[in-house]
């Protein structure tokens, strides 16, 4: 217990120290929200990765999909690395940095407003973010409850309060730069922790080969498929492919993920960041799902039915040495705090810059904007922590459903409009509105009237994927039948790509 507490004290001390150290870079809006647009590749890549992977993945998804697919669930993590990280950086990174810098956009709603000269798009996008990011933020606490009770035997509410207060302090003090530096430190913890935990867990069944042999003996739901859970593609390859796509493509439309590209420093930083981010995702996400694939060696079907999928990973860790349990707790805290800091910073900056400033307060001073964002960070953390406590203390299914649909609503509303806005000059304001409304309304309807949906779309994950994919049809279709955008406005936005720059021969073959 002494070892666990000492490691936590050191961890929390470092987080607070970074927040205080970075306070000088958070004196204006550009510094507080984007770190002055001068963040290097390592910080940006780790900020992207740690915002992507939270305790929900380590405890919830790894257990659930590992139980369903076996070690083949590792493909989900590798898909997150290739689609959610590598392709996201290649397709979105450079263009996002260039166009948002040209339009002086600090948030996703501000980007839509400048891109289409539309104040209504800005307000609409900020309302969607405000509504759906709070329950998404609240869900981050859920993965901590069983681990903290297992390691410290303390009430879950204490964990919520400590995590919320510490995250709030360093984000309020240092803004984006404090978040990015702490994300880097937390990312290192996650990398080391996941490798150590995998080795220790596998060792309980005779190492990798011993664990694979034992897993191949498990029949589970497929007695006619010997070794189903130890096979390359698992017992349900099509379902596995669907989960790979759903958990990877959605990040392209999440404001807190795309926002990392606004702040990156240079072309060299983008190239390095692409490699670092992909490597980080492959190790952390691939490792989490790989670990979850061995869950059937530690629990029976009846135990999972009684305790839920969230019990799988904690049960795998119970027999580990105290030092490793402490590492796991810090690993999951790192994953949760990094994502929480990213979400509350995104929420507060969006509400301040895109809703309060210019709408409620017509002329807002720079210093007032920074103060307002800090106040909203406190508000968002209080609300999300309160939701987590309410859900823990009661069986309010509405809250749990709202958490489930928030990811699908955000990605369904923003992915297609944002991508088309970066690449296609013909995208119109009304097509963005059509996708905003379709994605958010569909997911709310799914939450309120789920039995009325077709069987395939009754799952929030499947419904969210449908919303995302439908957006790729809605945006071009509506754009073709609505008034064309103002040519001067479009050319101004795309002028960011046409600026001539000098480059080296290895990057350009022309003489």
N, C-alpha and C positions, 0 to 999 in steps of 0.2 A: 504493500500500500504506500509506503514511504517513497519507493521508486516511482510509482505512478504519479503521485502528487508532485514530486520534484520535477518530473518531466513536463507535467502540465504547467507548473509555475514558470519554468524556463520558456516554454512555448508561448504562453500568454505574455510574458515579459518582453519577448522579442517582437511580438505583434504590436504591442503598445509603443515600444521604442521606435519602431519604424514609422508609426503614425505621427508621433511627435517630431521625428527627424524630418519628415516630408511636409510639414505644415507650411514651410516657406514657398513651396511650389503650388500652393492652393489658395493664393490670395486673390486671383481673378477667375472669371468663368472658364476661360480657355485652360487655365492651369488646373482648376478643380475638376473639370469634366473630362479633359483630354490630356492632361499632363503636358500642355504646351505643344502638342503634336510632335513630340521629340522622343518618343519612347522607342528603345532599341528592340532588336529581334528576340532576345532571350526573354525579356520581360513581357513583350507582347504575346509571344508564343505560349509562355506559361500562363499568362492571364487568360488567354483563349481556352487552353486546355483545362485549367482548374475551374473556370466558369461552366465548362461543358459537363464535367463529371463531379457529381455531388454524392452525398451519402445515400441518396435515392438509388443510384446505380450500384454502389458497393454492397448495400444491404438488401435493397428491394429487388431491383431488376436482375442482379447477378443470381440471387437465390431463386427467383421465379423462373427465369428463362434457362438457368442451369438445370433446374429440376425437370423442365419440359424437354430440353434438347440434349442434355448431357454435355460432354466436352465440346460438342459441335457449336455450343453457344459462344465459343471463342470467336467464331466468325462475326458475331455482332460487334465485338470490340474492334476487330480488324476492319470491319465496314465503317465503324465510326472514325477510324484512323484515315481510311482512304477517301470516303465520301464526305464525312463530316469535318475532316481537317484538311487533308491534302487538296482535294478538289475545291473546297470552300476557299482556301487561300489562293489557289491558282485562278479560279473564275471570278471571285469577288474582291480579293485583297487589293490589287493594284487599282482597279477601276473605282472601288469605293473610296480609297484614299485620295485619288485624283479629283473625282467629281465633288466629294464632300468638302474638300479644301477649296475648290473653285467656287462653290456655292456658300462657303463659310457656314456649313451645317455641323452642329455639335450633337444632334440627336436624330433619330429616324424620322419623327414627325417634322422636324425642321428641314430635313432633306426633301421630303415630299412637298412641303410648302414652297421651298425655293425652286425645286425642279419644275413645278407646275403653276407657280405664282398663285397659290391657293391657301388662304388662311383656314378655310373650312377643312381641307385635308389635314392640316396641322392639328386642329382641334379634335377631329375625328380619330386620328391615329393616337393622339395622347390619351383620349378617353379609353380606347381599347387597351392600351398598355397599362393604364391605371387600374382598370377593372380586373385584368387577367394576370398581372404580375404579382399582386398581393397574395392570392391563394397559392400561386406557384412558389413564392417566397416561403409561405407558411409550411409547405410540404417538406422543406429542407430539414426541418427539425425532426421529422418522423424517424429517420434512419438512426438517430442517436439514442433513442429511448432504451432499447434492449441492451445496447453495448454499454451504456453508462450504468445501468442497473446491474449488469453482469460484472463490470470491473470495479465499481465503487459502492454499489448498494445504496445509491442515493436517489432521491425522487427525480423523475424526469423534468419536472417544472424547474428545479434548480439548474439543471443543464440548459434549459431554454433561456433562462434569465442570464446566466453567465455568458453564454454564447452571444446573445443579442447585445448585451452591454459592451462586451469587448469589441465585437465587430463594429458597433456604432461609434465607439471612441476613435478607433484608428481611421475609419472612413471619414468621419466628421473632421478630424484633425488634418489629415493629409490628402483627402480627395482621391483622384484617380491614381496618382503616383504612389501613394501609400498602399492602395489596393494592388497595384501592379507589383510592387516590391514584395509585399506579403504573399501575393499569389506565387511568386517565384520561390520563396522560402517554403511555402506550403506544398508547392509542386515537387520540390526535392524530397520532402517528407513522404509524399504520396508514392514517388518512384521507389524509394528505398523500402518503404513499408510494405508495398504490395509484393515485391520480390521476396522479402523476408518471410512474410506470412504464407505465401504459396509454398515455399520450401519447407516450412515448418508443418503445414497442414498435410502435405503429401508424405512427409516423413512418418506420419502416424500410421500409414498403411503400406510402409515398405518402399517409399520413394515414388517416383513417377511411374515406373513400370509396374510396381506392385499395386499402386492405386488404379492403374488402367486395367490390370488383370481382375481386380476385385470389382471394378465398375462393369466390366464385360459380363460378369455373372448376374448382374441385376436385371430382372425381367421387367419390373414396373408395369406399365400399361401395354407392353408389346411382347408377350410371351412367345409369339411366333417369329420374332426378330431377335435372335441371339446376339448379344453385344450391342444392342441398339444405342445405348447411352455412351458407348466408347467408340462409336463409328465416326467416320470423317465428316459426314453431313447430318448425322443424327437420324432419329426416326421420322421427323417431319420436315424434310428439306424445304418445301414450298412455304410453310409457315415461318421457317427460319429466315428465308430470303425476305419475306415481308417485314419481319422485325428489323432486319439489317437496314432496309431502306427507310423504314419509319423512324428509327432512332438516329439516323445519320443525316438525311436530307433536311429535316426540320430545323436544324441549327442555322441554315442559311437565311431563315426569316425571323430569327429571334433578335430583338433589339440589343440585348446585352451581349450577344455574340458578335454581331455585325459591327457594333460600336468599337470593338477592339481595332478594327482596320482604320477607323478615323484618325487614331492617335499615332500610328506607326510612322517612323522617322524618314525612311529612305527606301529606294529600290533594293539596295543591298540588304536592308533589314527585312524586306518582304521575302527575298530569296532564302535567307537563313531561317527566318521565322517559319516558313513553309516546312522545311526539313525538321526543325526542332519540334514544332507542333504535332507533326505526323508521328514522329518517334515517341513523343510523350503519350499520345492517344493510344498507340499500339501497345505500349507497356502497361499503362494504367487501365484502360478499358479492356484490352485483350486479357490482361492479368485478372481483372475482376470477374469477367465472364468465364474464364478458364477455371478459376477457383470455384465459382458457383456450380460448375459442371460436375463436381464431385460430391454435391450435397446429398445424394442418395446413399452415400456410404456412412452418413452420420445420423440420418433421421429416417423414420418409416413413413409410409403414406398416412397412417392414422395420426401420427404426431404432427405432420404438416397440415392435415385437415383441421386439427384442433387449434394449432398455434398460428397458422398462416405462413406464407412464404417468407415474411420478414424474420422468422425464427431460424431459418436455415443457416445463414452465414454466422450469426452469433453462436449457434450450437456447434459449428465447425471450429470455433475459436476458443471454446470454454476450457479445453485441456491444454492450451498453450502456456508456456512459462509467463510469469508476471511481467517480465520485461517486454515480451512480445505483445501481450495484451495492452500494455501501455502504449506501445508503438501503434497498435491498431486503433486505439481510442484517438490518438493524436492524428493518425491518418484520416479517420472519418471526420474529426473536427476540422482538419485542414480542408478537406473536400467540401464540407458544408459552409464553413466560414468564407471561403474564397467565392463560392457561388452566391452566398447571401450578400456579400459586400458588392458584388457586381450588380445584382438585382436591385438593391436599395439605391445605389448610385444612379442606375439607369432610371428608376422610377422617380426619384426626386428631381433629377435634372430635366426629365421630360415634363413633369408637372409644372416646374418653375418656368422653364424657358419656353415651353410650347402652349401652356394654358394660362398661367398667372400673368406672366410678362406679355404685354401687348393686348391682352384680352380683358383681364380684370384690372390690372395696373397698366395704364397706357404707356407711361414712361418710367422705366425701372432702372435705377442706378446699378452699376456693376457690383458694387459692394452689397447692395440689397439683394441681388440675385444669389450671391454666394451664401449670404445669411439665410435666405429663404430655403435654399437647397439643403442646408444643414438642418434646419428645422424639420423639413419634410423627411429627411433620413430618420430622425427620431420618430416621427409619426408612423412611417412605414414599418419600422422595426417593431414598434409597440403594437400595431395592428396585426402584423403577421405572427408575432409571438402570442398574442391573445387568441388568435384563431387556432394556433397549434395547441394551446392549453385547453381551449373549449373542446376541440376534437378529442384530445387525450382523456378528458374527464367525462365525456358523454359520447353518445352514439349518434351524433348529428351527421347523417349520411349526406345531407345537402352540401356540407362543407367538403367532405371527401370527394364528392362528384365534381364540385367546382374546381378542386385541385387537379383532378384528372383531365378536365377539358381545357384548362388554361393554356397548356403547351400547344395543343392542336389549334386553338383559336388564334393564338399569336402567329404561329407559323402559317396557318391557313389564310390569315388576313394579309400578311406582309410579304411572304416569300416571293410569289410571282410578281406583284407590282414592283418590288424593289429590284429584282433581277432584270425585268424588262426595262425599267427606268435607266439602268446602267448600260444596256446594250442596244435598245431599239428606240429610234427617234420618233416612231409613230405611236408610242404609248400615250394614252390620253388620261386626263384627270378623272373622267367618268369611269374609265376601266378600273382605276385604282379604287374608286368608291365602290364599284360593283364587287370587287374582291374583298374589300374590307367588310362589307355588309354580309356577303355570302359566308365567309369563313367564321366570323364571330357569331352570327345568328344560327348557322348550322350547328355549331358546337354547344350553344346554349340550349337549342332545341333537343340535341342529343342528350343533354343532362336532364331536361325536364320531362321529355316524352320518349325515353329510350325504347320502351317496348314497341312503339309505333314504327321504328326504323327497321329496315331489312336486317335479317340476322347477322350478315357480315358487318354492317355498320353500327351494330349495337355496342361494340367495343369502342371506347373513346379513342384508342390508338388507331384503329382502322378508320374511324370517322375523321380523325385529324389528318390522316394520310390522304384520304379522299378529298378533303378540303384543299390540301396543298396541291395535289395533282390537278384538281379541277381548276385551280387558279391559272395554270398554264394554258388552259383553253379559254377561260373567261376573259382574261386581259386582252389577248389579241382579237378575240371576237367582238368585244364591246368597243375596242379601239377602232375597228374597221367601220363600225356603224355610227360612231359619234363624231362630232366636229373635230377636225385635226388640231393639234396643239399649235400655239403661236410659234412660227418658224424662228423668229429672233430669240425667243426664250430657249428653244431647243438647242440652237446653234451655240448659244452662250454656255449651256451646260456641257455640251460635247466638245467645246473648245479646249477643255481641260486635257483631252486626249491628243490634241493636235500640236501641242507645243513642241518645237524642235529642241532636242537635247543632244549633246555630244556623248558618244559611247565608244567602247573599245572594240577592236576587231573580233575578239572572241564572242562578242554579243551581237555583232552585225557584220555580215560577210561583204557588204558593199564597200568598194574602194572610196 
